[in-house]
């Protein structure tokens, strides 16, 4: 099993996942978790980054771009100064090789696998490197392997726009409760007026004030229409002199864990694949272009990152995933971290796979979120090896409360 991140510890994942799996699956399988190389108890690395340096997405503005460039360079310099001997070896391909070592140590001819988020990419790389050793692979909230990794960040912004439109429709239908506008167009105007007002005067929250750019970095919250509506309504009230709005959720790990996860993320993002421009001006142009195409978050995904200043190019070419391994991909329709388009890209790469889309499903994670309409097919596949005859769409039978 792998819980994604990248850089999330996976050693205890079997304990966390066991209640979410059917009794038939628990009886059929041993559940094996591990901390990927560089993570947790597997020779962890860190870069001693500040909270600001650990932040991945920064809104583009001409007057702050020089600061963004300096931050990205500093993160790269710190990571190479602290962990330069390890960084070239922390790649997804090497983690897949580690998984195969675990397989051999357990005396198994083939392994089955459950991967979530980034873990879906890791699983797909394993199937490409070791197709004959890949048994039953469940990929929950999948990433498109052809996009790794700058393309992943940029494509998320495209997926945010239809989710934003859906949110305006939901909020407009509940104008009496939230007061954001009686039509989708009015809700949209309310949001952008809030962003402009917050850029002039940051909005107070219980954990500091937020600029309009800060508010936009929470765009993935539009996966959950009810939660997003309540939060935007609270921010609007706070911007108009009301009480401070609730703060966004903060990371639950320790500073050491957050540093570890961030360091591993950049090791993988920068070390897995080429394609990161070295010229800061390319990021500026892309941020401006993507923001024009996708106003909600285009600049967030296209902005400059530490990979522009990484000291060493990848030692191996990016993995081209293109095989017939019979994986099962499960995906929520309204996931803004791993979008439906990304899952469809994974399905194209794994042409022996099947994709189950949860229509109306909100947020990041299907199996990991609890019971869903995909559950019976997941259990059948894991216990019998039988995939659905074709790709399926099922109706959402739950509402993720996150």
LUMFIDREN-401604 format. One record per residue (C-alpha): residue number from 0; residue in one letter; x, y, z. Coordinates in steps of 0.25 Angstrom, whole numbers, always signed. Layout:
// LUMFIDREN-401604
R  num  residu     px     py     pz
R  NUM       a      X      Y      Z
...
//
This chain:
// LUMFIDREN-401604
R  num  residu     px     py     pz
R    0       x     +0     +0     +0
R    1       x     +4    +14     -2
R    2       x     -3    +27     +3
R    3       x     +2    +37     -7
R    4       x     +7    +51     -4
R    5       x    +17    +49     -9
R    6       x    +25    +47     +4
R    7       x    +14    +42    +13
R    8       x    +18    +31    +23
R    9       x    +12    +18    +19
R   10       x    +16     +9    +30
R   11       x     +3     +9    +38
R   12       x     -6    +10    +25
R   13       x    -11     -5    +27
R   14       x    -16     -1    +41
R   15       x    -23    +11    +35
R   16       x    -29     +4    +23
R   17       x    -33     -9    +29
R   18       x    -47     -4    +34
R   19       x    -49     +2    +20
R   20       x    -48    -12    +13
R   21       x    -58    -22    +13
R   22       x    -57    -35    +22
R   23       x    -54    -43     +9
R   24       x    -43    -34     +5
R   25       x    -37    -35    +19
R   26       x    -38    -50    +19
R   27       x    -31    -51     +6
R   28       x    -19    -42     +7
R   29       x     -8    -39    +17
R   30       x     -7    -23    +17
R   31       x     +7    -18    +16
R   32       x    +11     -3    +18
R   33       x    +24     +3    +17
R   34       x    +31    +17    +17
R   35       x    +37    +20     +4
R   36       x    +51    +23     +3
R   37       x    +54    +37     +9
R   38       x    +41    +36    +17
R   39       x    +38    +34    +32
R   40       x    +47    +22    +36
R   41       x    +53    +20    +23
R   42       x    +66    +29    +24
R   43       x    +57    +42    +24
R   44       x    +62    +55    +18
R   45       x    +59    +69    +21
R   46       x    +63    +83    +16
R   47       x    +60    +92    +28
R   48       x    +50   +100    +21
R   49       x    +41   +111    +27
R   50       x    +26   +110    +26
R   51       x    +26   +120    +15
R   52       x    +37   +111     +7
R   53       x    +28    +99     +9
R   54       x    +16   +106     +2
R   55       x    +15   +100    -12
R   56       x     +6   +110    -19
R   57       x     +8   +125    -20
R   58       x     -1   +134    -28
R   59       x     +6   +141    -39
R   60       x     +8   +156    -38
R   61       x    +18   +165    -46
R   62       x    +22   +172    -33
R   63       x    +24   +159    -25
R   64       x    +30   +150    -36
R   65       x    +45   +153    -32
R   66       x    +41   +148    -18
R   67       x    +35   +136    -24
R   68       x    +48   +133    -32
R   69       x    +57   +135    -19
R   70       x    +48   +126    -11
R   71       x    +49   +115    -21
R   72       x    +64   +116    -22
R   73       x    +66   +116     -7
R   74       x    +57   +103     -6
R   75       x    +66    +96    -16
R   76       x    +79   +101    -10
R   77       x    +75    +97     +4
R   78       x    +71    +83     +0
R   79       x    +84    +81     -8
R   80       x    +92    +86     +4
R   81       x    +84    +77    +14
R   82       x    +82    +65     +6
R   83       x    +90    +65     -7
R   84       x    +96    +52     -5
R   85       x    +82    +46     -5
R   86       x    +73    +54    -14
R   87       x    +78    +47    -27
R   88       x    +74    +34    -22
R   89       x    +60    +38    -17
R   90       x    +51    +35    -30
R   91       x    +38    +28    -33
R   92       x    +46    +17    -41
R   93       x    +55    +14    -29
R   94       x    +43    +13    -20
R   95       x    +37     +3    -30
R   96       x    +50     -5    -29
R   97       x    +49     -4    -14
R   98       x    +34    -10    -15
R   99       x    +40    -21    -23
R  100       x    +50    -24    -12
R  101       x    +39    -25     -2
R  102       x    +32    -35    -12
R  103       x    +44    -43    -12
R  104       x    +47    -43     +3
R  105       x    +32    -48     +5
R  106       x    +35    -59     -5
R  107       x    +23    -55    -14
R  108       x    +23    -57    -29
R  109       x    +14    -45    -31
R  110       x     +9    -34    -22
R  111       x     -5    -27    -21
R  112       x     -5    -13    -18
R  113       x    -14     -1    -13
R  114       x     -9    +13    -17
R  115       x    -16    +26    -14
R  116       x    -13    +39    -21
R  117       x     +2    +40    -23
R  118       x     +2    +25    -20
R  119       x     -6    +23    -33
R  120       x     +6    +28    -41
R  121       x    +16    +19    -33
R  122       x     +7     +7    -36
R  123       x     +6    +10    -50
R  124       x    +22    +11    -51
R  125       x    +23     -2    -44
R  126       x    +13     -8    -54
R  127       x    +22     -3    -65
R  128       x    +35     -7    -59
R  129       x    +30    -21    -54
R  130       x    +18    -24    -62
R  131       x    +19    -39    -60
R  132       x    +20    -37    -45
R  133       x     +7    -28    -44
R  134       x     -5    -35    -39
R  135       x    -17    -28    -35
R  136       x    -15    -13    -34
R  137       x    -26     -3    -29
R  138       x    -22    +12    -32
R  139       x    -31    +22    -24
R  140       x    -31    +36    -29
R  141       x    -22    +34    -41
R  142       x    -11    +43    -47
R  143       x     -8    +44    -62
R  144       x     +6    +38    -63
R  145       x     +8    +45    -76
R  146       x     +7    +59    -68
R  147       x    +18    +56    -58
R  148       x    +20    +66    -52
R  149       x    +19    +80    -57
R  150       x     +7    +76    -65
R  151       x     +0    +70    -53
R  152       x     +1    +84    -46
R  153       x     -4    +92    -58
R  154       x    -15    +82    -62
R  155       x    -21    +83    -48
R  156       x    -25    +98    -51
R  157       x    -33    +94    -63
R  158       x    -41    +84    -55
R  159       x    -44    +95    -45
R  160       x    -52   +103    -55
R  161       x    -64    +93    -57
R  162       x    -64    +91    -42
R  163       x    -65   +106    -39
R  164       x    -77   +107    -49
R  165       x    -84    +95    -41
R  166       x    -81   +102    -28
R  167       x    -87   +115    -33
R  168       x   -100   +108    -37
R  169       x   -101   +101    -24
R  170       x    -99   +114    -16
R  171       x   -109   +121    -24
R  172       x   -119   +111    -21
R  173       x   -117   +114     -6
R  174       x   -116   +129     -7
R  175       x   -126   +130     +4
R  176       x   -117   +123    +14
R  177       x   -103   +128     +9
R  178       x   -106   +142     +3
R  179       x    -96   +140     -8
R  180       x   -105   +143    -20
R  181       x   -118   +138    -26
R  182       x   -112   +134    -39
R  183       x    -99   +127    -43
R  184       x    -94   +140    -49
R  185       x    -97   +147    -37
R  186       x    -89   +137    -28
R  187       x    -78   +137    -38
R  188       x    -77   +153    -37
R  189       x    -78   +152    -21
R  190       x    -66   +143    -21
R  191       x    -57   +151    -30
R  192       x    -62   +164    -23
R  193       x    -57   +157    -10
R  194       x    -44   +154    -16
R  195       x    -41   +168    -21
R  196       x    -45   +174     -8
R  197       x    -36   +164     +0
R  198       x    -24   +168     -9
R  199       x    -27   +182     -5
R  200       x    -29   +179    +10
R  201       x    -27   +165    +14
R  202       x    -38   +158    +21
R  203       x    -37   +154    +36
R  204       x    -38   +139    +40
R  205       x    -35   +132    +53
R  206       x    -21   +129    +48
R  207       x    -17   +142    +41
R  208       x    -22   +150    +30
R  209       x    -23   +145    +15
R  210       x    -21   +153     +3
R  211       x    -29   +150    -10
R  212       x    -17   +141    -15
R  213       x    -17   +134     -2
R  214       x    -32   +131     -3
R  215       x    -30   +126    -17
R  216       x    -20   +116    -13
R  217       x    -31   +108     -6
R  218       x    -38   +106    -19
R  219       x    -38    +91    -17
R  220       x    -49    +93     -6
R  221       x    -59    +95    -18
R  222       x    -59    +80    -18
R  223       x    -68    +81     -6
R  224       x    -79    +90    -10
R  225       x    -86    +92     +4
R  226       x    -72    +94    +11
R  227       x    -68   +104     +1
R  228       x    -81   +112     +1
R  229       x    -80   +113    +16
R  230       x    -65   +117    +16
R  231       x    -67   +128     +5
R  232       x    -79   +133    +12
R  233       x    -71   +135    +25
R  234       x    -60   +141    +17
R  235       x    -70   +151    +11
R  236       x    -76   +155    +24
R  237       x    -62   +157    +30
R  238       x    -58   +166    +19
R  239       x    -70   +174    +22
R  240       x    -66   +176    +36
R  241       x    -72   +164    +42
R  242       x    -65   +154    +51
R  243       x    -52   +147    +47
R  244       x    -55   +135    +37
R  245       x    -51   +121    +41
R  246       x    -36   +118    +37
R  247       x    -33   +108    +26
R  248       x    -29    +94    +32
R  249       x    -15    +94    +35
R  250       x     -5    +82    +33
R  251       x     -7    +72    +44
R  252       x     +8    +67    +44
R  253       x    +20    +72    +52
R  254       x    +29    +82    +46
R  255       x    +39    +71    +44
R  256       x    +29    +63    +37
R  257       x    +25    +74    +28
R  258       x    +39    +77    +25
R  259       x    +41    +63    +21
R  260       x    +29    +62    +12
R  261       x    +33    +75     +5
R  262       x    +47    +70     +3
R  263       x    +43    +57     -3
R  264       x    +32    +63    -12
R  265       x    +43    +72    -18
R  266       x    +53    +61    -19
R  267       x    +42    +53    -27
R  268       x    +36    +64    -35
R  269       x    +50    +69    -39
R  270       x    +57    +56    -40
R  271       x    +46    +48    -47
R  272       x    +45    +55    -60
R  273       x    +51    +66    -69
R  274       x    +43    +77    -74
R  275       x    +44    +87    -64
R  276       x    +49   +100    -70
R  277       x    +62   +106    -65
R  278       x    +58   +121    -69
R  279       x    +49   +128    -59
R  280       x    +43   +136    -70
R  281       x    +37   +124    -76
R  282       x    +29   +122    -63
R  283       x    +25   +136    -63
R  284       x    +20   +135    -77
R  285       x    +13   +122    -74
R  286       x     +6   +127    -61
R  287       x     +1   +139    -69
R  288       x     -4   +131    -80
R  289       x    -10   +120    -71
R  290       x    -17   +130    -62
R  291       x    -24   +136    -74
R  292       x    -29   +123    -78
R  293       x    -32   +118    -64
R  294       x    -35   +130    -55
R  295       x    -37   +122    -43
R  296       x    -24   +115    -41
R  297       x    -16   +116    -55
R  298       x     -4   +124    -49
R  299       x     -4   +115    -37
R  300       x     +0   +102    -45
R  301       x     +9   +109    -55
R  302       x    +17   +117    -45
R  303       x    +32   +116    -43
R  304       x    +36   +104    -34
R  305       x    +50    +99    -28
R  306       x    +52    +89    -40
R  307       x    +56   +101    -48
R  308       x    +69   +102    -40
R  309       x    +71    +87    -37
R  310       x    +85    +84    -37
R  311       x    +85    +71    -44
R  312       x    +76    +66    -56
R  313       x    +69    +53    -54
R  314       x    +78    +41    -56
R  315       x    +67    +33    -63
R  316       x    +57    +37    -74
R  317       x    +43    +39    -69
R  318       x    +35    +26    -69
R  319       x    +26    +24    -81
R  320       x    +14    +16    -75
R  321       x     +8     +8    -86
R  322       x     +4     -6    -83
R  323       x     -8    -16    -82
R  324       x     -8    -19    -67
R  325       x    -22    -21    -62
R  326       x    -23    -10    -51
R  327       x    -36     -4    -46
R  328       x    -36    +11    -45
R  329       x    -47    +18    -36
R  330       x    -49    +32    -37
R  331       x    -59    +43    -32
R  332       x    -65    +52    -42
R  333       x    -62    +65    -34
R  334       x    -48    +63    -29
R  335       x    -39    +75    -31
R  336       x    -26    +69    -26
R  337       x    -26    +57    -36
R  338       x    -36    +61    -46
R  339       x    -45    +52    -54
R  340       x    -37    +56    -67
R  341       x    -25    +51    -60
R  342       x    -31    +38    -56
R  343       x    -36    +36    -71
R  344       x    -21    +39    -75
R  345       x    -17    +27    -65
R  346       x    -28    +19    -72
R  347       x    -22    +22    -86
R  348       x     -8    +18    -81
R  349       x    -12     +5    -74
R  350       x    -21     +0    -86
R  351       x    -24    -13    -79
R  352       x    -30     -6    -67
R  353       x    -44     -2    -64
R  354       x    -49    +12    -59
R  355       x    -60    +14    -49
R  356       x    -65    +28    -48
R  357       x    -74    +32    -36
R  358       x    -84    +42    -42
R  359       x    -85    +53    -33
R  360       x    -74    +48    -23
R  361       x    -67    +59    -16
R  362       x    -53    +61    -12
R  363       x    -40    +53    -12
R  364       x    -42    +39    -10
R  365       x    -52    +28    -12
R  366       x    -48    +15     -4
R  367       x    -41    +24     +6
R  368       x    -53    +32     +9
R  369       x    -62    +21    +13
R  370       x    -74    +13     +6
R  371       x    -77    +17     -8
R  372       x    -84    +11    -20
R  373       x    -71     +6    -25
R  374       x    -69     -3    -13
R  375       x    -75    -16    -18
R  376       x    -66    -15    -31
R  377       x    -54    -13    -23
R  378       x    -57    -25    -14
R  379       x    -60    -34    -26
R  380       x    -47    -30    -33
R  381       x    -38    -32    -21
R  382       x    -44    -45    -17
R  383       x    -46    -51    -31
R  384       x    -37    -43    -40
R  385       x    -49    -40    -49
R  386       x    -50    -26    -55
R  387       x    -63    -20    -59
R  388       x    -66    -23    -74
R  389       x    -65     -9    -77
R  390       x    -62     +5    -71
R  391       x    -74     +9    -62
R  392       x    -81    +21    -56
R  393       x    -88    +19    -43
R  394       x    -97    +28    -35
R  395       x    -91    +35    -22
R  396       x    -96    +28    -10
R  397       x    -89    +37     +0
R  398       x    -85    +51     +3
R  399       x    -70    +53     +7
R  400       x    -71    +62    +19
R  401       x    -57    +67    +19
//
